[in-house]
């Protein structure tokens, strides 16, 4: 047996941090585990990711965007996820097909049934055993993302000897939300889009409540990590820990 766990959530929900922490915990406990991400995770997938996030690609048609996410996913499932699951290991994936339904389906208002059909082609129908959802309002997530980017910029400025903070472009989220210039093409969509995405995730959860685990993204990082570990605990009996060296 094997275990396939995905992490989903709006921008700034902290899912990448939590995916990494769970990966480290499972490794420490001796489980065979890999951590990967979407879009990306393979050499070809990372090349596709660069096209998807490039701010210069303003002319990208929604269908192109969907096909590129699907192409990266097909490569990841074929090259990494399926082979690893076949060895009986645990795969943790930072985003998966539910992101396409939330972002391109609800966010870009594309037909969900078409997206599901395309996803079946890309994944051969591979579904996660469990999906950890870090729940947060879209506004809060974007706010967090701006703050962390500002902190990063001002650290960089200090390191470069410029002193102080150079950045304040993002401002706070409100009706006049202006994304800071360093955001990628997908971050930079407007607040209404990100709100539709968050609503979409909640609807997806309602449609398949057994697979999803909704977690409170406001919890302190360590406490949230413990809560996530507790949620997956019952599933770990499917996987045999590695023999100690
Ligand atoms: P990600 O690396 O998870 O970014 P972040 O950690 O900043 O949320 O995902 C990159 C972006 O791609 C993110 O804005 C969500 C978007 N995305 C889609 O629109 N559709 C998809 O199918 C996937 C996997 C991601």
py3Dmol code that shows the C-alpha trace and the ligand (Angstrom):
import py3Dmol

protein = """\
ATOM      1  CA  UNK A   1       0.000   0.000   0.000  1.00  0.00           C
ATOM      2  CA  UNK A   2       0.997   3.617  -0.357  1.00  0.00           C
ATOM      3  CA  UNK A   3      -0.225   7.052   0.624  1.00  0.00           C
ATOM      4  CA  UNK A   4      -0.774  10.131  -1.534  1.00  0.00           C
ATOM      5  CA  UNK A   5      -1.380  13.375   0.368  1.00  0.00           C
ATOM      6  CA  UNK A   6      -1.896  16.776  -1.249  1.00  0.00           C
ATOM      7  CA  UNK A   7      -1.829  20.260   0.289  1.00  0.00           C
ATOM      8  CA  UNK A   8      -4.177  22.960  -0.930  1.00  0.00           C
ATOM      9  CA  UNK A   9      -5.049  26.477   0.122  1.00  0.00           C
ATOM     10  CA  UNK A  10      -5.226  30.057  -1.075  1.00  0.00           C
ATOM     11  CA  UNK A  11      -2.119  32.198  -1.563  1.00  0.00           C
ATOM     12  CA  UNK A  12      -0.279  32.850   1.685  1.00  0.00           C
ATOM     13  CA  UNK A  13      -1.989  30.063   3.626  1.00  0.00           C
ATOM     14  CA  UNK A  14       1.346  28.520   4.659  1.00  0.00           C
ATOM     15  CA  UNK A  15       0.785  25.189   2.915  1.00  0.00           C
ATOM     16  CA  UNK A  16       4.332  24.951   1.564  1.00  0.00           C
ATOM     17  CA  UNK A  17       5.743  25.402   5.087  1.00  0.00           C
ATOM     18  CA  UNK A  18       3.376  22.773   6.459  1.00  0.00           C
ATOM     19  CA  UNK A  19       4.132  20.336   3.628  1.00  0.00           C
ATOM     20  CA  UNK A  20       7.848  20.697   4.387  1.00  0.00           C
ATOM     21  CA  UNK A  21       7.344  20.210   8.141  1.00  0.00           C
ATOM     22  CA  UNK A  22       5.273  17.071   7.603  1.00  0.00           C
ATOM     23  CA  UNK A  23       7.894  15.756   5.194  1.00  0.00           C
ATOM     24  CA  UNK A  24      10.616  16.270   7.822  1.00  0.00           C
ATOM     25  CA  UNK A  25       8.530  14.607  10.565  1.00  0.00           C
ATOM     26  CA  UNK A  26       7.744  11.556   8.441  1.00  0.00           C
ATOM     27  CA  UNK A  27      11.379  11.220   7.450  1.00  0.00           C
ATOM     28  CA  UNK A  28      12.406  11.375  11.110  1.00  0.00           C
ATOM     29  CA  UNK A  29       9.878   8.673  11.898  1.00  0.00           C
ATOM     30  CA  UNK A  30      11.506   6.438   9.303  1.00  0.00           C
ATOM     31  CA  UNK A  31       8.826   6.505   6.597  1.00  0.00           C
ATOM     32  CA  UNK A  32       9.723   6.374   2.911  1.00  0.00           C
ATOM     33  CA  UNK A  33       8.466   9.789   1.785  1.00  0.00           C
ATOM     34  CA  UNK A  34       8.992  12.363  -0.949  1.00  0.00           C
ATOM     35  CA  UNK A  35       7.831  15.975  -1.182  1.00  0.00           C
ATOM     36  CA  UNK A  36       7.047  17.602  -4.502  1.00  0.00           C
ATOM     37  CA  UNK A  37       5.104  20.555  -5.858  1.00  0.00           C
ATOM     38  CA  UNK A  38       2.880  21.756  -8.655  1.00  0.00           C
ATOM     39  CA  UNK A  39       3.387  23.213 -11.095  1.00  0.00           C
ATOM     40  CA  UNK A  40       6.910  21.793 -11.179  1.00  0.00           C
ATOM     41  CA  UNK A  41       8.572  18.920  -9.387  1.00  0.00           C
ATOM     42  CA  UNK A  42      10.294  17.583 -12.503  1.00  0.00           C
ATOM     43  CA  UNK A  43      12.825  19.167 -14.846  1.00  0.00           C
ATOM     44  CA  UNK A  44      10.221  19.579 -17.567  1.00  0.00           C
ATOM     45  CA  UNK A  45       7.564  20.689 -15.059  1.00  0.00           C
ATOM     46  CA  UNK A  46       9.834  23.409 -13.679  1.00  0.00           C
ATOM     47  CA  UNK A  47      10.361  24.698 -17.238  1.00  0.00           C
ATOM     48  CA  UNK A  48       6.581  24.833 -17.686  1.00  0.00           C
ATOM     49  CA  UNK A  49       6.255  26.596 -14.322  1.00  0.00           C
ATOM     50  CA  UNK A  50       8.537  29.393 -15.513  1.00  0.00           C
ATOM     51  CA  UNK A  51       6.261  30.008 -18.494  1.00  0.00           C
ATOM     52  CA  UNK A  52       3.162  30.003 -16.262  1.00  0.00           C
ATOM     53  CA  UNK A  53       4.433  32.522 -13.703  1.00  0.00           C
ATOM     54  CA  UNK A  54       6.248  34.874 -16.101  1.00  0.00           C
ATOM     55  CA  UNK A  55       4.666  38.329 -15.772  1.00  0.00           C
ATOM     56  CA  UNK A  56       5.509  39.061 -19.406  1.00  0.00           C
ATOM     57  CA  UNK A  57       3.135  36.360 -20.615  1.00  0.00           C
ATOM     58  CA  UNK A  58       0.114  38.642 -20.436  1.00  0.00           C
ATOM     59  CA  UNK A  59      -1.315  37.322 -23.709  1.00  0.00           C
ATOM     60  CA  UNK A  60      -1.642  33.735 -22.419  1.00  0.00           C
ATOM     61  CA  UNK A  61      -5.080  32.354 -23.251  1.00  0.00           C
ATOM     62  CA  UNK A  62      -6.934  30.590 -20.406  1.00  0.00           C
ATOM     63  CA  UNK A  63      -6.934  27.343 -22.389  1.00  0.00           C
ATOM     64  CA  UNK A  64      -3.162  27.550 -22.804  1.00  0.00           C
ATOM     65  CA  UNK A  65      -2.833  28.098 -19.062  1.00  0.00           C
ATOM     66  CA  UNK A  66      -4.991  25.061 -18.285  1.00  0.00           C
ATOM     67  CA  UNK A  67      -3.115  22.849 -20.740  1.00  0.00           C
ATOM     68  CA  UNK A  68       0.247  23.940 -19.310  1.00  0.00           C
ATOM     69  CA  UNK A  69      -0.825  23.139 -15.731  1.00  0.00           C
ATOM     70  CA  UNK A  70      -2.117  19.809 -17.003  1.00  0.00           C
ATOM     71  CA  UNK A  71       1.072  19.094 -18.948  1.00  0.00           C
ATOM     72  CA  UNK A  72       3.218  19.762 -15.867  1.00  0.00           C
ATOM     73  CA  UNK A  73       0.898  17.507 -13.844  1.00  0.00           C
ATOM     74  CA  UNK A  74       1.056  14.696 -16.416  1.00  0.00           C
ATOM     75  CA  UNK A  75       4.853  14.771 -16.297  1.00  0.00           C
ATOM     76  CA  UNK A  76       4.902  14.784 -12.476  1.00  0.00           C
ATOM     77  CA  UNK A  77       2.455  11.891 -12.131  1.00  0.00           C
ATOM     78  CA  UNK A  78       4.280   9.788 -14.719  1.00  0.00           C
ATOM     79  CA  UNK A  79       7.841  10.568 -13.752  1.00  0.00           C
ATOM     80  CA  UNK A  80       7.601  10.788  -9.968  1.00  0.00           C
ATOM     81  CA  UNK A  81       4.283  10.269  -8.200  1.00  0.00           C
ATOM     82  CA  UNK A  82       3.097   6.949  -9.653  1.00  0.00           C
ATOM     83  CA  UNK A  83       6.506   5.263  -9.601  1.00  0.00           C
ATOM     84  CA  UNK A  84       7.013   6.275  -5.954  1.00  0.00           C
ATOM     85  CA  UNK A  85       3.548   5.148  -4.901  1.00  0.00           C
ATOM     86  CA  UNK A  86       4.238   1.822  -6.608  1.00  0.00           C
ATOM     87  CA  UNK A  87       7.190   1.293  -4.253  1.00  0.00           C
ATOM     88  CA  UNK A  88       4.761   1.642  -1.319  1.00  0.00           C
ATOM     89  CA  UNK A  89       5.952   5.087  -0.217  1.00  0.00           C
ATOM     90  CA  UNK A  90       4.272   8.329   0.837  1.00  0.00           C
ATOM     91  CA  UNK A  91       4.009  11.190  -1.666  1.00  0.00           C
ATOM     92  CA  UNK A  92       3.349  14.699  -0.351  1.00  0.00           C
ATOM     93  CA  UNK A  93       2.404  17.162  -3.077  1.00  0.00           C
ATOM     94  CA  UNK A  94       2.133  20.929  -2.637  1.00  0.00           C
ATOM     95  CA  UNK A  95      -0.979  21.566  -4.819  1.00  0.00           C
ATOM     96  CA  UNK A  96      -2.574  19.136  -7.275  1.00  0.00           C
ATOM     97  CA  UNK A  97      -5.657  18.943  -9.489  1.00  0.00           C
ATOM     98  CA  UNK A  98      -7.940  20.640  -6.937  1.00  0.00           C
ATOM     99  CA  UNK A  99      -5.943  23.822  -7.595  1.00  0.00           C
ATOM    100  CA  UNK A 100      -6.970  23.637 -11.249  1.00  0.00           C
ATOM    101  CA  UNK A 101     -10.634  23.306 -10.268  1.00  0.00           C
ATOM    102  CA  UNK A 102     -10.359  26.193  -7.783  1.00  0.00           C
ATOM    103  CA  UNK A 103      -8.122  28.573  -9.791  1.00  0.00           C
ATOM    104  CA  UNK A 104      -9.115  27.872 -13.383  1.00  0.00           C
ATOM    105  CA  UNK A 105     -12.617  26.520 -12.671  1.00  0.00           C
ATOM    106  CA  UNK A 106     -13.970  28.893 -10.050  1.00  0.00           C
ATOM    107  CA  UNK A 107     -11.328  31.633 -10.492  1.00  0.00           C
ATOM    108  CA  UNK A 108     -11.331  31.867 -14.297  1.00  0.00           C
ATOM    109  CA  UNK A 109     -14.911  30.532 -14.587  1.00  0.00           C
ATOM    110  CA  UNK A 110     -14.009  27.614 -16.831  1.00  0.00           C
ATOM    111  CA  UNK A 111     -16.246  24.570 -17.102  1.00  0.00           C
ATOM    112  CA  UNK A 112     -15.526  22.156 -14.259  1.00  0.00           C
ATOM    113  CA  UNK A 113     -16.528  19.042 -16.191  1.00  0.00           C
ATOM    114  CA  UNK A 114     -14.068  19.902 -18.969  1.00  0.00           C
ATOM    115  CA  UNK A 115     -11.364  20.451 -16.380  1.00  0.00           C
ATOM    116  CA  UNK A 116     -12.129  17.094 -14.786  1.00  0.00           C
ATOM    117  CA  UNK A 117     -11.911  15.358 -18.166  1.00  0.00           C
ATOM    118  CA  UNK A 118      -8.572  17.021 -18.881  1.00  0.00           C
ATOM    119  CA  UNK A 119      -7.305  16.088 -15.433  1.00  0.00           C
ATOM    120  CA  UNK A 120      -8.227  12.444 -15.992  1.00  0.00           C
ATOM    121  CA  UNK A 121      -6.101  12.488 -19.143  1.00  0.00           C
ATOM    122  CA  UNK A 122      -3.189  14.125 -17.323  1.00  0.00           C
ATOM    123  CA  UNK A 123      -3.260  11.925 -14.217  1.00  0.00           C
ATOM    124  CA  UNK A 124      -4.784   8.699 -15.503  1.00  0.00           C
ATOM    125  CA  UNK A 125      -7.378   9.218 -12.785  1.00  0.00           C
ATOM    126  CA  UNK A 126      -4.943   9.265  -9.852  1.00  0.00           C
ATOM    127  CA  UNK A 127      -6.652  10.844  -6.837  1.00  0.00           C
ATOM    128  CA  UNK A 128      -5.102  11.786  -3.500  1.00  0.00           C
ATOM    129  CA  UNK A 129      -5.964   9.616  -0.490  1.00  0.00           C
ATOM    130  CA  UNK A 130      -6.102  12.745   1.624  1.00  0.00           C
ATOM    131  CA  UNK A 131      -6.072  16.489   0.963  1.00  0.00           C
ATOM    132  CA  UNK A 132      -4.994  18.909   3.685  1.00  0.00           C
ATOM    133  CA  UNK A 133      -6.681  22.275   3.200  1.00  0.00           C
ATOM    134  CA  UNK A 134      -5.291  25.326   4.978  1.00  0.00           C
ATOM    135  CA  UNK A 135      -8.297  27.526   5.411  1.00  0.00           C
ATOM    136  CA  UNK A 136      -7.905  31.293   5.270  1.00  0.00           C
ATOM    137  CA  UNK A 137      -9.815  34.226   3.775  1.00  0.00           C
ATOM    138  CA  UNK A 138      -8.392  35.364   0.421  1.00  0.00           C
ATOM    139  CA  UNK A 139      -7.734  38.888   1.770  1.00  0.00           C
ATOM    140  CA  UNK A 140      -5.751  37.586   4.703  1.00  0.00           C
ATOM    141  CA  UNK A 141      -3.671  35.290   2.535  1.00  0.00           C
ATOM    142  CA  UNK A 142      -2.765  38.061   0.117  1.00  0.00           C
ATOM    143  CA  UNK A 143      -1.984  40.375   3.025  1.00  0.00           C
ATOM    144  CA  UNK A 144       0.376  37.741   4.467  1.00  0.00           C
ATOM    145  CA  UNK A 145       2.040  37.275   1.118  1.00  0.00           C
ATOM    146  CA  UNK A 146       2.615  41.010   0.722  1.00  0.00           C
ATOM    147  CA  UNK A 147       4.052  41.264   4.224  1.00  0.00           C
ATOM    148  CA  UNK A 148       6.438  38.372   3.701  1.00  0.00           C
ATOM    149  CA  UNK A 149       7.582  39.791   0.364  1.00  0.00           C
ATOM    150  CA  UNK A 150       8.115  43.200   1.992  1.00  0.00           C
ATOM    151  CA  UNK A 151      10.112  41.624   4.820  1.00  0.00           C
ATOM    152  CA  UNK A 152      12.202  39.794   2.250  1.00  0.00           C
ATOM    153  CA  UNK A 153      12.790  42.981   0.231  1.00  0.00           C
ATOM    154  CA  UNK A 154      13.785  45.048   3.255  1.00  0.00           C
ATOM    155  CA  UNK A 155      16.166  42.309   4.425  1.00  0.00           C
ATOM    156  CA  UNK A 156      17.688  42.314   0.959  1.00  0.00           C
ATOM    157  CA  UNK A 157      17.979  46.113   1.019  1.00  0.00           C
ATOM    158  CA  UNK A 158      19.678  45.999   4.403  1.00  0.00           C
ATOM    159  CA  UNK A 159      22.070  43.317   3.234  1.00  0.00           C
ATOM    160  CA  UNK A 160      22.927  45.452   0.234  1.00  0.00           C
ATOM    161  CA  UNK A 161      23.731  48.312   2.634  1.00  0.00           C
ATOM    162  CA  UNK A 162      20.836  50.468   1.522  1.00  0.00           C
ATOM    163  CA  UNK A 163      19.340  50.476   5.019  1.00  0.00           C
ATOM    164  CA  UNK A 164      15.687  50.637   5.961  1.00  0.00           C
ATOM    165  CA  UNK A 165      12.771  49.459   3.910  1.00  0.00           C
ATOM    166  CA  UNK A 166      12.506  50.374   0.259  1.00  0.00           C
ATOM    167  CA  UNK A 167       9.214  48.760  -0.215  1.00  0.00           C
ATOM    168  CA  UNK A 168       5.701  49.667   0.514  1.00  0.00           C
ATOM    169  CA  UNK A 169       4.220  49.146  -2.882  1.00  0.00           C
ATOM    170  CA  UNK A 170       1.644  46.575  -1.931  1.00  0.00           C
ATOM    171  CA  UNK A 171      -0.220  48.501   0.698  1.00  0.00           C
ATOM    172  CA  UNK A 172      -3.020  46.746   2.484  1.00  0.00           C
ATOM    173  CA  UNK A 173      -5.763  44.770   0.833  1.00  0.00           C
ATOM    174  CA  UNK A 174      -8.871  46.731   0.115  1.00  0.00           C
ATOM    175  CA  UNK A 175     -10.868  47.883  -2.831  1.00  0.00           C
ATOM    176  CA  UNK A 176      -7.807  49.669  -4.183  1.00  0.00           C
ATOM    177  CA  UNK A 177      -5.506  46.650  -3.886  1.00  0.00           C
ATOM    178  CA  UNK A 178      -2.427  47.041  -6.082  1.00  0.00           C
ATOM    179  CA  UNK A 179      -0.158  44.006  -6.170  1.00  0.00           C
ATOM    180  CA  UNK A 180       3.530  44.785  -5.593  1.00  0.00           C
ATOM    181  CA  UNK A 181       5.549  44.632  -8.830  1.00  0.00           C
ATOM    182  CA  UNK A 182       7.543  41.507  -7.954  1.00  0.00           C
ATOM    183  CA  UNK A 183       4.435  39.306  -7.859  1.00  0.00           C
ATOM    184  CA  UNK A 184       4.163  36.535 -10.394  1.00  0.00           C
ATOM    185  CA  UNK A 185       1.559  36.420 -13.152  1.00  0.00           C
ATOM    186  CA  UNK A 186      -0.852  34.301 -11.121  1.00  0.00           C
ATOM    187  CA  UNK A 187      -0.495  36.195  -7.812  1.00  0.00           C
ATOM    188  CA  UNK A 188      -1.185  39.431  -9.614  1.00  0.00           C
ATOM    189  CA  UNK A 189      -4.841  38.657 -10.412  1.00  0.00           C
ATOM    190  CA  UNK A 190      -7.375  40.819  -8.627  1.00  0.00           C
ATOM    191  CA  UNK A 191      -8.917  40.272  -5.231  1.00  0.00           C
ATOM    192  CA  UNK A 192     -12.266  39.118  -6.649  1.00  0.00           C
ATOM    193  CA  UNK A 193     -10.451  36.318  -8.485  1.00  0.00           C
ATOM    194  CA  UNK A 194      -8.730  35.158  -5.290  1.00  0.00           C
ATOM    195  CA  UNK A 195     -12.062  35.296  -3.446  1.00  0.00           C
ATOM    196  CA  UNK A 196     -13.670  33.060  -6.079  1.00  0.00           C
ATOM    197  CA  UNK A 197     -10.761  30.653  -5.669  1.00  0.00           C
ATOM    198  CA  UNK A 198     -11.254  30.444  -1.872  1.00  0.00           C
ATOM    199  CA  UNK A 199     -15.007  29.933  -2.313  1.00  0.00           C
ATOM    200  CA  UNK A 200     -14.243  27.269  -4.916  1.00  0.00           C
ATOM    201  CA  UNK A 201     -12.027  25.334  -2.526  1.00  0.00           C
ATOM    202  CA  UNK A 202     -14.791  25.357   0.070  1.00  0.00           C
ATOM    203  CA  UNK A 203     -17.301  24.026  -2.444  1.00  0.00           C
ATOM    204  CA  UNK A 204     -14.908  21.297  -3.559  1.00  0.00           C
ATOM    205  CA  UNK A 205     -14.528  20.263   0.072  1.00  0.00           C
ATOM    206  CA  UNK A 206     -18.283  19.960   0.461  1.00  0.00           C
ATOM    207  CA  UNK A 207     -18.466  17.718  -2.622  1.00  0.00           C
ATOM    208  CA  UNK A 208     -15.957  15.200  -1.259  1.00  0.00           C
ATOM    209  CA  UNK A 209     -15.814  15.608   2.542  1.00  0.00           C
ATOM    210  CA  UNK A 210     -14.138  12.226   3.213  1.00  0.00           C
ATOM    211  CA  UNK A 211     -10.974  13.137   1.360  1.00  0.00           C
ATOM    212  CA  UNK A 212     -10.491  16.685   2.678  1.00  0.00           C
ATOM    213  CA  UNK A 213      -9.221  17.798   6.070  1.00  0.00           C
ATOM    214  CA  UNK A 214      -9.905  21.463   6.709  1.00  0.00           C
ATOM    215  CA  UNK A 215      -7.277  23.025   8.976  1.00  0.00           C
ATOM    216  CA  UNK A 216      -7.260  26.483  10.546  1.00  0.00           C
ATOM    217  CA  UNK A 217      -4.394  28.377   8.872  1.00  0.00           C
ATOM    218  CA  UNK A 218      -4.412  30.928  11.721  1.00  0.00           C
ATOM    219  CA  UNK A 219      -2.909  28.445  14.179  1.00  0.00           C
ATOM    220  CA  UNK A 220       0.742  28.944  15.148  1.00  0.00           C
ATOM    221  CA  UNK A 221       3.016  27.020  12.765  1.00  0.00           C
ATOM    222  CA  UNK A 222       4.099  24.294  15.238  1.00  0.00           C
ATOM    223  CA  UNK A 223       0.579  23.725  16.540  1.00  0.00           C
ATOM    224  CA  UNK A 224      -0.791  23.445  13.012  1.00  0.00           C
ATOM    225  CA  UNK A 225       1.954  20.968  12.108  1.00  0.00           C
ATOM    226  CA  UNK A 226       0.956  18.790  15.070  1.00  0.00           C
ATOM    227  CA  UNK A 227      -2.711  18.952  14.115  1.00  0.00           C
ATOM    228  CA  UNK A 228      -1.889  17.891  10.540  1.00  0.00           C
ATOM    229  CA  UNK A 229       0.238  15.001  11.765  1.00  0.00           C
ATOM    230  CA  UNK A 230      -2.664  13.869  13.971  1.00  0.00           C
ATOM    231  CA  UNK A 231      -5.001  13.916  10.941  1.00  0.00           C
ATOM    232  CA  UNK A 232      -2.769  11.690   8.859  1.00  0.00           C
ATOM    233  CA  UNK A 233      -1.868   9.318  11.720  1.00  0.00           C
ATOM    234  CA  UNK A 234      -4.653   6.798  10.976  1.00  0.00           C
ATOM    235  CA  UNK A 235      -3.433   6.510   7.358  1.00  0.00           C
ATOM    236  CA  UNK A 236       0.167   5.711   8.233  1.00  0.00           C
ATOM    237  CA  UNK A 237      -0.595   2.054   8.891  1.00  0.00           C
ATOM    238  CA  UNK A 238      -0.796   1.672   5.090  1.00  0.00           C
ATOM    239  CA  UNK A 239       2.936   2.306   4.798  1.00  0.00           C
ATOM    240  CA  UNK A 240       5.776   0.219   6.169  1.00  0.00           C
ATOM    241  CA  UNK A 241       8.551   2.283   7.780  1.00  0.00           C
ATOM    242  CA  UNK A 242      12.053   1.722   6.369  1.00  0.00           C
ATOM    243  CA  UNK A 243      14.327  -0.735   8.147  1.00  0.00           C
ATOM    244  CA  UNK A 244      16.750   1.095  10.460  1.00  0.00           C
ATOM    245  CA  UNK A 245      20.286   1.119   9.031  1.00  0.00           C
TER     246      UNK A 245
END
"""
ligand_1 = """\
25
LIG
P 2.312 27.775 -5.720
O 3.718 27.450 -6.053
O 1.626 26.845 -4.777
O 2.286 29.253 -5.198
P 2.024 29.762 -3.738
O 2.800 28.850 -2.805
O 2.579 31.129 -3.828
O 0.566 29.711 -3.506
O 1.425 27.837 -7.045
C 1.752 28.731 -8.045
C 0.532 29.421 -8.546
O -0.142 28.586 -9.491
C -0.498 29.770 -7.499
O -0.898 31.097 -7.751
C -1.649 28.841 -7.769
C -1.538 28.592 -9.237
N -2.097 27.318 -9.738
C -3.172 27.342 -10.601
O -3.693 28.425 -10.943
N -3.660 26.173 -11.112
C -3.110 24.968 -10.799
O -3.577 23.908 -11.278
C -1.983 24.949 -9.900
C -1.326 23.645 -9.533
C -1.513 26.152 -9.396
"""
view = py3Dmol.view(width=600, height=400)
view.addModel(protein, "pdb")
view.setStyle({"model": 0}, {"cartoon": {"style": "trace"}})
view.addModel(ligand_1, "xyz")
view.setStyle({"model": 1}, {"stick": {}})
view.zoomTo()
view.show()
